[in-house]
Amino acid sequence: MPARKKKVVHATPAPDAAILKFYAEPSPLTSPGRHTDAFAALPDDPIALARIVQGLVLHKYMAQAYGVQVPSARDAEAHTRRVESMLDQIFAHDARALSALRSPDKRLFGVCGHFTSMLVAMLRNKAIPARERAGFGAYFNAPYFEEHVLCEYWNADEQRWVLLDTQFDEVWRAQLKVAHDVFDVPRDKFLTASDAWTLCRSGKADPNLFGIFTGNKRGLWFVAGELIRDIAALNKAEVLVWDVWGAMPEPDTRLDRRQLAWFDRLAALTRDPDASFTELTELYRDDEGVRVPPVVFNVITSHAEAV
């Protein structure tokens, strides 16, 4: 990858200390648990940690580009929910320190959420505020915007939140000809669910370009579901990308006026999560349509599963 260019950035007022503290502490899903000591020897540089994650997780839908076939016996790895359980499997394949580069077949077979959850867990272990953001990547399959989850961490030196896509190693960047800095993703390359919703509602973007290539599921209903997923992540409920629950619309639902107004409100709250932090946490606590329940529906396995 070419040398990273110095980016001109504009500092923004730092979030309240309590907000940064909230995102600097692990959630039940991102806690390393019994593997906490394995994180101790890791660096505290976000980009260095991202590169380590690239050697621990392999995207199951990209495995062939690394010369690997995913054995059917290991397909369930992509449904691993907790970082502690991810680490169980990583060490079962290769017991060396996490910083040791593993061969592709010895990595955890996952998807974008596994890369992101692992990085968020490492950053929080180093007391660096970090959170998952749900939205859409513009750099997979233009002109489509594909569902994606990546890490947003607080850069204290530059006083801003930075989007970091740890999934995109050299193989991904070469295959998709990605030219932007994946360790500081431009906001027009990854659209948060709020940004996607706002563009679609204003008529500046076609909702049918937003969704996921698997089954070609796309539309405003999909963006609406992603808004709920983003609120969950902002409340540190980092679930699988194919989990559905609560008020997420059914596929191809035509949203009525009441639903549109409700999702407009969710988009407004997630546009600036720090400014809306109290409202977001209260909404998540009080609204069963938004809050992740103890059991969700996994649309890939077609089973209800405990979180």
C-alpha positions, 0 to 999 in steps of 0.5 A, a space after each residue: 500500500 502506498 505511504 499514507 498521506 498526511 490528511 488535513 483535518 479539522 478538530 471538533 469539540 471532544 465528546 463529553 468525558 462520560 461518552 468517551 469513557 462509555 466507548 472505552 469500556 468493553 461490552 459483554 459481546 466485545 469483552 475478551 473474557 478469559 483471553 484478557 491477558 492475550 491483549 496485554 502484549 498488543 500495541 496501542 496504535 489503532 492501525 497496528 491493531 487493525 493489521 493484527 486483526 487482518 491476520 486473525 480473521 478471514 472473510 468467508 466470502 473472500 476466502 478463495 482469493 487467499 487460496 482457501 476453501 471454507 470447510 463445511 465443518 467450519 462454516 459455523 464460525 461466521 455465526 460466532 457472536 462474542 469476541 471471547 468465543 472468537 478468540 477460543 477458535 482462533 487459539 484452537 487453530 493456532 495457539 501462538 500470540 495474537 500478533 503472530 501472522 497466521 496462514 489464511 486457513 488458520 484464521 477465523 472464518 467470519 464477515 465484516 462484523 467479526 473484523 470490526 468486533 475484534 478491533 473494537 475489543 482491542 481498542 477498548 482494552 487499550 482504553 481507546 474509545 471505539 464503537 461499531 457503525 452500521 451502514 453501507 460501503 460504496 467501494 465494494 460493487 459500484 454503483 451499489 452501496 453494500 451493507 457493511 460494519 466498520 470501526 469508528 474510534 476517537 483519535 485524541 490527537 486530532 480530536 475527531 472520530 475516525 472510520 477504520 475498515 480493518 477488513 480491507 487488507 492488501 488482497 481486498 484492496 487489490 481485488 476491488 481496486 480501492 484507492 482511498 485510505 482504509 485506515 481513515 475511510 472518507 465519509 462519502 465512501 462509507 455512509 452511516 445508516 443515517 446518511 444513507 437514509 437521509 440521502 434516500 429520503 431527500 431523493 438524492 440517492 436511489 434506495 434500490 442501490 442500498 442493501 446486500 448482494 446476497 439475494 439482491 435484497 435492497 430498498 428503503 426497508 433495508 436502510 430502515 433496518 440498518 438504522 436500528 442496527 446502528 442504534 444497537 451498536 451505538 449502545 454497545 450491542 454488537 450483534 451479527 450483521 444478519 440478525 433481525 429483531 423488533 421493528 426491523 421491516 420485513 423484506 420489500 415492505 413499503 413503509 407507511 407515513 407513520 413508519 417513515 416519520 419514526 425512521 426519520 427520527 432515528 436517522 436524526 438521532 444517529 446523525 450526531 450520536 454524541 450530541 444525541 447520546 442521552 436520547 439514544 441511550 434512553 430510546 434503546 432502553 425504553 423501546 422494544 422495537 429498537 433494543 436487542 432482545 435476548 433472542 434474535 432471528 438469524 436470517 442465514 440459519 433461519 433460526 432464533 438464536 440467543 445473543 
